[in-house]
Amino acid sequence: MELWRRAANPWGQDVLIGISWDLMWAAVFAGLAFTLAHAVWAKWLAPAASTDAGGGSSVAGLPAQILRHALSERVFHWVMSAAMLVLLITAFAPVIGIQFAWVTIHWIAGVFLTVMIAYHMIHATIWQDFWAMWVEGRDIKAGIAELGHMIGRNGTEVPKAAKYPIDHK
C-alpha cells in the first residue's frame, strides 16, 4: 500500500501532493471499528443512567418535550446535512472506482451548500443574538472543565453553559 502520492512539478522535481487514496480504506475501517467499539461499550459497559419512567417531565410545570429549534432551523440543518453527504459521496465514489455521472450532482449540491451557508450567516447575524456566539473567558474555562469531566475527572464541576456551550460556538 502506498502512503503518499507524488508527482513531478513543472521543473521535473518529485514533490509530495497528498496522502494516498489507499489510506481511505484504512480510515473507513477505523471508523467502523470505532463505531462497533462504541456500540459494545454503550450496550454492555457504560454506567447505567437514571431515566424518568413516567414519560413526563421531572420538573413540575414543564412539558415532557421542549421545542429547542424552530422548523426552519431543523429544515436548514437537514438540507445542509444532505448537501454534505452528497458532496462526500460524489467526491469519493469515483476515486474508489464507482463510475457515474457525478459532476452535475456534485455541482448542484455545492450550490445548495453555498446558499445554505450564506443563509446561515445572514440569519445568525441579523435575526439571532450575534454576541451569544462570541467566545469569552468563562466559555474557555467551562470548556476546560467539560473536557476534564469527559476524560474522567468526575470531581470537576462543570458550569452551566449559556445558550451555546463552547463546543457549539
Phi and psi restraints in degrees (value plus and minus 20) as a CYANA .aco file:
   2 GLU   PHI    -104.3   -64.3
   2 GLU   PSI     113.8   153.8
   3 LEU   PHI    -112.3   -72.3
   3 LEU   PSI     -51.6   -11.6
   4 TRP   PHI    -146.1  -106.1
   4 TRP   PSI     127.2   167.2
   5 ARG   PHI    -120.1   -80.1
   5 ARG   PSI     113.1   153.1
   6 ARG   PHI    -147.5  -107.5
   6 ARG   PSI     134.8   174.8
   7 ALA   PHI    -171.6  -131.6
   7 ALA   PSI     147.3   187.3
   8 ALA   PHI    -112.6   -72.6
   8 ALA   PSI     114.3   154.3
   9 ASN   PHI    -102.1   -62.1
   9 ASN   PSI     156.4   196.4
  10 PRO   PHI     -78.6   -38.6
  10 PRO   PSI     -39.2     0.8
  11 TRP   PHI    -115.4   -75.4
  11 TRP   PSI     -13.3    26.7
  12 GLY   PHI      64.1   104.1
  12 GLY   PSI     -14.4    25.6
  13 GLN   PHI    -103.6   -63.6
  13 GLN   PSI     122.9   162.9
  14 ASP   PHI     -99.3   -59.3
  14 ASP   PSI      99.3   139.3
  15 VAL   PHI    -145.7  -105.7
  15 VAL   PSI     131.5   171.5
  16 LEU   PHI     -97.7   -57.7
  16 LEU   PSI     107.8   147.8
  17 ILE   PHI    -133.8   -93.8
  17 ILE   PSI     -28.1    11.9
  18 GLY   PHI     138.9   178.9
  18 GLY   PSI    -196.5  -156.5
  19 ILE   PHI    -103.4   -63.4
  19 ILE   PSI     127.3   167.3
  20 SER   PHI     -84.4   -44.4
  20 SER   PSI     125.0   165.0
  21 TRP   PHI     -88.2   -48.2
  21 TRP   PSI     -39.4     0.6
  22 ASP   PHI     -82.6   -42.6
  22 ASP   PSI     -47.4    -7.4
  23 LEU   PHI     -90.2   -50.2
  23 LEU   PSI     -36.5     3.5
  24 MET   PHI     -80.5   -40.5
  24 MET   PSI     -58.0   -18.0
  25 TRP   PHI     -85.9   -45.9
  25 TRP   PSI     -56.1   -16.1
  26 ALA   PHI     -84.2   -44.2
  26 ALA   PSI     -59.1   -19.1
  27 ALA   PHI     -87.0   -47.0
  27 ALA   PSI     -60.3   -20.3
  28 VAL   PHI     -83.1   -43.1
  28 VAL   PSI     -64.9   -24.9
  29 PHE   PHI     -81.2   -41.2
  29 PHE   PSI     -65.1   -25.1
  30 ALA   PHI     -82.8   -42.8
  30 ALA   PSI     -59.9   -19.9
  31 GLY   PHI     -84.4   -44.4
  31 GLY   PSI     -63.3   -23.3
  32 LEU   PHI     -86.2   -46.2
  32 LEU   PSI     -60.1   -20.1
  33 ALA   PHI     -83.2   -43.2
  33 ALA   PSI     -61.8   -21.8
  34 PHE   PHI     -83.1   -43.1
  34 PHE   PSI     -64.3   -24.3
  35 THR   PHI     -81.9   -41.9
  35 THR   PSI     -63.6   -23.6
  36 LEU   PHI     -84.2   -44.2
  36 LEU   PSI     -65.3   -25.3
  37 ALA   PHI     -82.6   -42.6
  37 ALA   PSI     -59.6   -19.6
  38 HIS   PHI     -87.2   -47.2
  38 HIS   PSI     -59.5   -19.5
  39 ALA   PHI     -83.1   -43.1
  39 ALA   PSI     -62.1   -22.1
  40 VAL   PHI     -83.1   -43.1
  40 VAL   PSI     -64.9   -24.9
  41 TRP   PHI     -81.8   -41.8
  41 TRP   PSI     -66.2   -26.2
  42 ALA   PHI     -86.1   -46.1
  42 ALA   PSI     -54.5   -14.5
  43 LYS   PHI     -98.9   -58.9
  43 LYS   PSI     -63.0   -23.0
  44 TRP   PHI    -138.9   -98.9
  44 TRP   PSI     -43.0    -3.0
  45 LEU   PHI    -130.3   -90.3
  45 LEU   PSI     -38.1     1.9
  46 ALA   PHI     -90.6   -50.6
  46 ALA   PSI     125.2   165.2
  47 PRO   PHI     -84.7   -44.7
  47 PRO   PSI     123.2   163.2
  48 ALA   PHI     -89.0   -49.0
  48 ALA   PSI     112.1   152.1
  49 ALA   PHI    -116.8   -76.8
  49 ALA   PSI     124.8   164.8
  50 SER   PHI     -94.5   -54.5
  50 SER   PSI     118.5   158.5
  51 THR   PHI    -146.3  -106.3
  51 THR   PSI     135.6   175.6
  52 ASP   PHI    -111.2   -71.2
  52 ASP   PSI      89.3   129.3
  53 ALA   PHI    -100.1   -60.1
  53 ALA   PSI     -31.5     8.5
  54 GLY   PHI     -94.6   -54.6
  54 GLY   PSI     -38.3     1.7
  55 GLY   PHI      65.7   105.7
  55 GLY   PSI     -30.5     9.5
  56 GLY   PHI    -127.7   -87.7
  56 GLY   PSI    -193.1  -153.1
  57 SER   PHI     -99.1   -59.1
  57 SER   PSI     124.7   164.7
  58 SER   PHI    -101.6   -61.6
  58 SER   PSI     -29.6    10.4
  59 VAL   PHI    -124.8   -84.8
  59 VAL   PSI     108.8   148.8
  60 ALA   PHI     -82.3   -42.3
  60 ALA   PSI     117.5   157.5
  61 GLY   PHI      68.6   108.6
  61 GLY   PSI     -26.0    14.0
  62 LEU   PHI    -123.7   -83.7
  62 LEU   PSI     123.5   163.5
  63 PRO   PHI     -90.9   -50.9
  63 PRO   PSI     145.9   185.9
  64 ALA   PHI     -85.5   -45.5
  64 ALA   PSI     -53.1   -13.1
  65 GLN   PHI    -148.5  -108.5
  65 GLN   PSI     120.9   160.9
  66 ILE   PHI    -136.9   -96.9
  66 ILE   PSI     108.0   148.0
  67 LEU   PHI     -92.6   -52.6
  67 LEU   PSI      93.1   133.1
  68 ARG   PHI    -111.5   -71.5
  68 ARG   PSI     -55.2   -15.2
  69 HIS   PHI    -148.0  -108.0
  69 HIS   PSI     120.8   160.8
  70 ALA   PHI     -91.4   -51.4
  70 ALA   PSI     146.2   186.2
  71 LEU   PHI     -78.7   -38.7
  71 LEU   PSI     -61.0   -21.0
  72 SER   PHI     -81.9   -41.9
  72 SER   PSI     -57.1   -17.1
  73 GLU   PHI     -90.4   -50.4
  73 GLU   PSI     -58.1   -18.1
  74 ARG   PHI     -88.1   -48.1
  74 ARG   PSI     -61.9   -21.9
  75 VAL   PHI     -82.9   -42.9
  75 VAL   PSI     -62.8   -22.8
  76 PHE   PHI     -75.9   -35.9
  76 PHE   PSI     -68.7   -28.7
  77 HIS   PHI     -87.3   -47.3
  77 HIS   PSI     -57.2   -17.2
  78 TRP   PHI     -88.9   -48.9
  78 TRP   PSI     -60.1   -20.1
  79 VAL   PHI     -85.6   -45.6
  79 VAL   PSI     -61.2   -21.2
  80 MET   PHI     -84.2   -44.2
  80 MET   PSI     -61.7   -21.7
  81 SER   PHI     -83.0   -43.0
  81 SER   PSI     -64.0   -24.0
  82 ALA   PHI     -82.5   -42.5
  82 ALA   PSI     -62.5   -22.5
  83 ALA   PHI     -82.0   -42.0
  83 ALA   PSI     -62.4   -22.4
  84 MET   PHI     -83.9   -43.9
  84 MET   PSI     -63.5   -23.5
  85 LEU   PHI     -83.4   -43.4
  85 LEU   PSI     -62.9   -22.9
  86 VAL   PHI     -82.8   -42.8
  86 VAL   PSI     -61.9   -21.9
  87 LEU   PHI     -82.5   -42.5
  87 LEU   PSI     -62.3   -22.3
  88 LEU   PHI     -84.3   -44.3
  88 LEU   PSI     -65.7   -25.7
  89 ILE   PHI     -85.4   -45.4
  89 ILE   PSI     -65.6   -25.6
  90 THR   PHI     -93.3   -53.3
  90 THR   PSI     -36.0     4.0
  91 ALA   PHI    -104.0   -64.0
  91 ALA   PSI     -60.5   -20.5
  92 PHE   PHI    -119.1   -79.1
  92 PHE   PSI     -43.3    -3.3
  93 ALA   PHI     -79.9   -39.9
  93 ALA   PSI     -65.3   -25.3
  94 PRO   PHI     -83.6   -43.6
  94 PRO   PSI     -50.2   -10.2
  95 VAL   PHI     -87.4   -47.4
  95 VAL   PSI     -56.9   -16.9
  96 ILE   PHI    -108.1   -68.1
  96 ILE   PSI     -15.8    24.2
  97 GLY   PHI      85.8   125.8
  97 GLY   PSI     -18.6    21.4
  98 ILE   PHI    -105.8   -65.8
  98 ILE   PSI      92.2   132.2
  99 GLN   PHI    -117.3   -77.3
  99 GLN   PSI     107.9   147.9
 100 PHE   PHI    -181.0  -141.0
 100 PHE   PSI     148.7   188.7
 101 ALA   PHI     -97.1   -57.1
 101 ALA   PSI      68.5   108.5
 102 TRP   PHI    -117.9   -77.9
 102 TRP   PSI     -40.1    -0.1
 103 VAL   PHI     -83.0   -43.0
 103 VAL   PSI     -66.8   -26.8
 104 THR   PHI     -85.4   -45.4
 104 THR   PSI     -62.6   -22.6
 105 ILE   PHI     -81.9   -41.9
 105 ILE   PSI     -64.1   -24.1
 106 HIS   PHI     -83.7   -43.7
 106 HIS   PSI     -62.6   -22.6
 107 TRP   PHI     -84.4   -44.4
 107 TRP   PSI     -64.9   -24.9
 108 ILE   PHI     -84.7   -44.7
 108 ILE   PSI     -62.4   -22.4
 109 ALA   PHI     -82.9   -42.9
 109 ALA   PSI     -56.9   -16.9
 110 GLY   PHI     -84.4   -44.4
 110 GLY   PSI     -59.8   -19.8
 111 VAL   PHI     -84.8   -44.8
 111 VAL   PSI     -64.6   -24.6
 112 PHE   PHI     -78.0   -38.0
 112 PHE   PSI     -66.1   -26.1
 113 LEU   PHI     -83.9   -43.9
 113 LEU   PSI     -61.4   -21.4
 114 THR   PHI     -83.0   -43.0
 114 THR   PSI     -63.3   -23.3
 115 VAL   PHI     -83.7   -43.7
 115 VAL   PSI     -61.6   -21.6
 116 MET   PHI     -85.7   -45.7
 116 MET   PSI     -58.9   -18.9
 117 ILE   PHI     -86.6   -46.6
 117 ILE   PSI     -62.3   -22.3
 118 ALA   PHI     -82.7   -42.7
 118 ALA   PSI     -63.7   -23.7
 119 TYR   PHI     -78.7   -38.7
 119 TYR   PSI     -65.5   -25.5
 120 HIS   PHI     -83.4   -43.4
 120 HIS   PSI     -62.6   -22.6
 121 MET   PHI     -83.4   -43.4
 121 MET   PSI     -63.6   -23.6
 122 ILE   PHI     -87.8   -47.8
 122 ILE   PSI     -66.1   -26.1
 123 HIS   PHI     -82.8   -42.8
 123 HIS   PSI     -65.1   -25.1
 124 ALA   PHI     -89.3   -49.3
 124 ALA   PSI     -51.8   -11.8
 125 THR   PHI     -99.9   -59.9
 125 THR   PSI     -60.7   -20.7
 126 ILE   PHI    -114.2   -74.2
 126 ILE   PSI     -68.4   -28.4
 127 TRP   PHI    -116.5   -76.5
 127 TRP   PSI     -34.0     6.0
 128 GLN   PHI    -131.8   -91.8
 128 GLN   PSI     152.6   192.6
 129 ASP   PHI     -96.9   -56.9
 129 ASP   PSI      79.5   119.5
 130 PHE   PHI     -79.5   -39.5
 130 PHE   PSI     -59.3   -19.3
 131 TRP   PHI     -93.9   -53.9
 131 TRP   PSI     -34.7     5.3
 132 ALA   PHI     -87.0   -47.0
 132 ALA   PSI     -41.2    -1.2
 133 MET   PHI    -110.5   -70.5
 133 MET   PSI     -26.5    13.5
 134 TRP   PHI     -93.2   -53.2
 134 TRP   PSI     109.1   149.1
 135 VAL   PHI    -101.4   -61.4
 135 VAL   PSI     106.6   146.6
 136 GLU   PHI    -137.6   -97.6
 136 GLU   PSI     154.1   194.1
 137 GLY   PHI     -79.9   -39.9
 137 GLY   PSI     -59.2   -19.2
 138 ARG   PHI     -87.5   -47.5
 138 ARG   PSI     -49.3    -9.3
 139 ASP   PHI     -86.5   -46.5
 139 ASP   PSI     -60.5   -20.5
 140 ILE   PHI     -85.9   -45.9
 140 ILE   PSI     -62.8   -22.8
 141 LYS   PHI     -82.3   -42.3
 141 LYS   PSI     -62.2   -22.2
 142 ALA   PHI     -85.1   -45.1
 142 ALA   PSI     -58.2   -18.2
 143 GLY   PHI     -84.7   -44.7
 143 GLY   PSI     -60.6   -20.6
 144 ILE   PHI     -85.2   -45.2
 144 ILE   PSI     -61.6   -21.6
 145 ALA   PHI     -84.5   -44.5
 145 ALA   PSI     -61.0   -21.0
 146 GLU   PHI     -84.4   -44.4
 146 GLU   PSI     -61.9   -21.9
 147 LEU   PHI     -82.3   -42.3
 147 LEU   PSI     -62.7   -22.7
 148 GLY   PHI     -81.0   -41.0
 148 GLY   PSI     -59.3   -19.3
 149 HIS   PHI     -86.2   -46.2
 149 HIS   PSI     -57.9   -17.9
 150 MET   PHI     -86.8   -46.8
 150 MET   PSI     -54.3   -14.3
 151 ILE   PHI    -110.5   -70.5
 151 ILE   PSI      -9.6    30.4
 152 GLY   PHI      88.6   128.6
 152 GLY   PSI     -17.7    22.3
 153 ARG   PHI    -104.7   -64.7
 153 ARG   PSI      56.3    96.3
 154 ASN   PHI     -85.7   -45.7
 154 ASN   PSI     -39.5     0.5
 155 GLY   PHI     -95.0   -55.0
 155 GLY   PSI     -30.1     9.9
 156 THR   PHI     -90.4   -50.4
 156 THR   PSI     103.8   143.8
 157 GLU   PHI     -99.3   -59.3
 157 GLU   PSI     101.5   141.5
 158 VAL   PHI    -117.7   -77.7
 158 VAL   PSI      95.0   135.0
 159 PRO   PHI     -89.1   -49.1
 159 PRO   PSI     130.7   170.7
 160 LYS   PHI     -89.5   -49.5
 160 LYS   PSI     110.0   150.0
 161 ALA   PHI     -97.3   -57.3
 161 ALA   PSI     139.1   179.1
 162 ALA   PHI     -95.4   -55.4
 162 ALA   PSI    -165.1  -125.1
 163 LYS   PHI     -82.1   -42.1
 163 LYS   PSI     -62.4   -22.4
 164 TYR   PHI    -139.4   -99.4
 164 TYR   PSI     102.6   142.6
 165 PRO   PHI     -87.8   -47.8
 165 PRO   PSI     147.0   187.0
 166 ILE   PHI     -79.8   -39.8
 166 ILE   PSI     -55.1   -15.1
 167 ASP   PHI     -95.4   -55.4
 167 ASP   PSI     -26.5    13.5
 168 HIS   PHI    -121.3   -81.3
 168 HIS   PSI     -29.4    10.6
